[in-house]
Amino acid sequence: MTLNAKCIRDIMLYLNDNLEYHQEIFMPVADLTYSEDELVYTCIKLKEAGLISGKENILGQFEIEDITYKGHTFISKIKDDKFWNKVLSKITSLAEPLTIAVLERLITDIPIAS
């Protein structure tokens, strides 16, 4: 399975808007229009990258407990649609596979106000 940059962003923005302190969100959620496998897989990778905390449960869902400090920093960089569109255009020109590390590098390298 490959990572989908739009799915990464949609999950992180959804969590930013909906996750409350001392509350868990079980992924997949109906508000996000990706397959269950893609949502759970992406959450696993977001956890591995240190952007969220949580775990996969026995029902095949991913229980998201929190957004990490690193995750909040990531969200602050990807929130703006105009900036995100610049990131997407860079992703399409990549000669390497998309990873969260590559995505983090891109959002750091692209000037925010250009």
Kinemage of the C-alpha trace (Angstrom):
@kinemage 1
@onewidth
@group {chain A} dominant
@subgroup {mainchain}
@vectorlist {calphas} color= white
{ca met a 1} P 0.000 0.000 0.000
{ca thr a 2} L 1.255 3.499 -0.751
{ca leu a 3} L 0.793 6.702 1.189
{ca asn a 4} L -1.664 9.284 -0.075
{ca ala a 5} L -0.675 12.875 0.770
{ca lys a 6} L -4.279 14.069 0.618
{ca cys a 7} L -5.353 11.346 3.036
{ca ile a 8} L -2.547 12.304 5.431
{ca arg a 9} L -3.654 15.931 5.372
{ca asp a 10} L -7.350 15.116 5.667
{ca ile a 11} L -6.785 12.886 8.693
{ca met a 12} L -4.585 15.431 10.454
{ca leu a 13} L -7.012 18.313 9.814
{ca tyr a 14} L -9.955 16.144 10.892
{ca leu a 15} L -8.198 15.288 14.143
{ca asn a 16} L -7.281 18.929 14.712
{ca asp a 17} L -10.953 19.909 14.382
{ca asn a 18} L -12.564 16.956 16.180
{ca leu a 19} L -10.260 15.362 18.735
{ca glu a 20} L -10.966 16.510 22.282
{ca tyr a 21} L -8.724 16.148 25.310
{ca his a 22} L -9.229 12.732 26.990
{ca gln a 23} L -11.296 11.480 24.047
{ca glu a 24} L -10.357 8.922 21.415
{ca ile a 25} L -11.364 8.889 17.770
{ca phe a 26} L -11.764 5.530 16.080
{ca met a 27} L -10.572 5.505 12.497
{ca pro a 28} L -12.142 5.013 10.015
{ca val a 29} L -14.760 7.728 10.335
{ca ala a 30} L -17.598 8.342 7.893
{ca asp a 31} L -16.551 11.977 7.348
{ca leu a 32} L -13.433 10.947 5.417
{ca thr a 33} L -14.002 9.403 1.999
{ca tyr a 34} L -11.142 6.909 1.834
{ca ser a 35} L -11.253 3.148 2.180
{ca glu a 36} L -11.079 1.708 5.688
{ca asp a 37} L -7.749 0.084 4.861
{ca glu a 38} L -6.256 3.346 3.589
{ca leu a 39} L -7.384 5.273 6.678
{ca val a 40} L -6.067 2.692 9.146
{ca tyr a 41} L -2.809 2.220 7.211
{ca thr a 42} L -2.249 5.979 7.097
{ca cys a 43} L -2.904 6.253 10.847
{ca ile a 44} L -0.350 3.528 11.509
{ca lys a 45} L 2.210 5.470 9.473
{ca leu a 46} L 1.288 8.763 11.187
{ca lys a 47} L 1.951 7.068 14.517
{ca glu a 48} L 5.273 5.652 13.279
{ca ala a 49} L 6.243 9.178 12.177
{ca gly a 50} L 5.423 10.562 15.615
{ca leu a 51} L 2.527 12.789 14.502
{ca ile a 52} L -0.205 11.023 16.484
{ca ser a 53} L -0.473 8.572 19.357
{ca gly a 54} L -2.805 5.605 19.312
{ca lys a 55} L -3.076 1.923 18.523
{ca glu a 56} L -4.812 -0.551 16.250
{ca asn a 57} L -7.570 -2.436 18.063
{ca ile a 58} L -8.895 -5.968 17.609
{ca leu a 59} L -11.749 -4.683 15.403
{ca gly a 60} L -9.251 -3.433 12.819
{ca gln a 61} L -9.837 0.195 13.745
{ca phe a 62} L -7.163 2.634 14.803
{ca glu a 63} L -7.796 4.337 18.151
{ca ile a 64} L -6.317 7.825 17.977
{ca glu a 65} L -5.575 9.166 21.429
{ca asp a 66} L -3.764 12.417 20.746
{ca ile a 67} L -1.959 14.653 18.297
{ca thr a 68} L 1.677 15.002 19.313
{ca tyr a 69} L 3.550 18.296 19.481
{ca lys a 70} L 5.246 17.299 16.217
{ca gly a 71} L 1.783 16.618 14.782
{ca his a 72} L 0.518 20.077 15.747
{ca thr a 73} L 3.576 21.630 14.116
{ca phe a 74} L 2.854 19.593 10.978
{ca ile a 75} L -0.804 20.717 10.963
{ca ser a 76} L 0.151 24.378 11.303
{ca lys a 77} L 2.190 24.054 8.117
{ca ile a 78} L -0.413 22.216 5.999
{ca lys a 79} L -3.594 24.091 7.013
{ca asp a 80} L -3.470 26.772 4.325
{ca asp a 81} L -5.024 25.526 1.057
{ca lys a 82} L -2.855 27.743 -1.147
{ca phe a 83} L 0.322 26.497 0.517
{ca trp a 84} L -0.946 22.896 0.399
{ca asn a 85} L -1.505 23.170 -3.358
{ca lys a 86} L 2.165 24.173 -3.735
{ca val a 87} L 3.145 21.103 -1.734
{ca leu a 88} L 0.965 18.873 -3.938
{ca ser a 89} L 2.563 20.232 -7.088
{ca lys a 90} L 6.002 19.434 -5.666
{ca ile a 91} L 4.865 15.918 -4.742
{ca thr a 92} L 3.832 15.183 -8.331
{ca ser a 93} L 7.305 16.130 -9.573
{ca leu a 94} L 9.145 13.903 -7.072
{ca ala a 95} L 11.458 11.239 -8.358
{ca glu a 96} L 11.195 9.379 -5.044
{ca pro a 97} L 8.317 7.614 -3.295
{ca leu a 98} L 6.180 9.656 -0.939
{ca thr a 99} L 6.955 9.139 2.720
{ca ile a 100} L 5.938 11.254 5.681
{ca ala a 101} L 9.595 12.318 6.020
{ca val a 102} L 9.591 13.510 2.400
{ca leu a 103} L 6.308 15.353 2.996
{ca glu a 104} L 7.737 17.002 6.121
{ca arg a 105} L 10.822 18.046 4.151
{ca leu a 106} L 8.671 19.562 1.401
{ca ile a 107} L 6.527 21.594 3.778
{ca thr a 108} L 9.702 22.888 5.414
{ca asp a 109} L 11.491 23.696 2.136
{ca ile a 110} L 8.624 25.528 0.401
{ca pro a 111} L 8.431 29.191 1.422
{ca ile a 112} L 5.084 29.868 3.101
{ca ala a 113} L 4.611 33.378 1.724
{ca ser a 114} L 5.758 32.974 -1.870
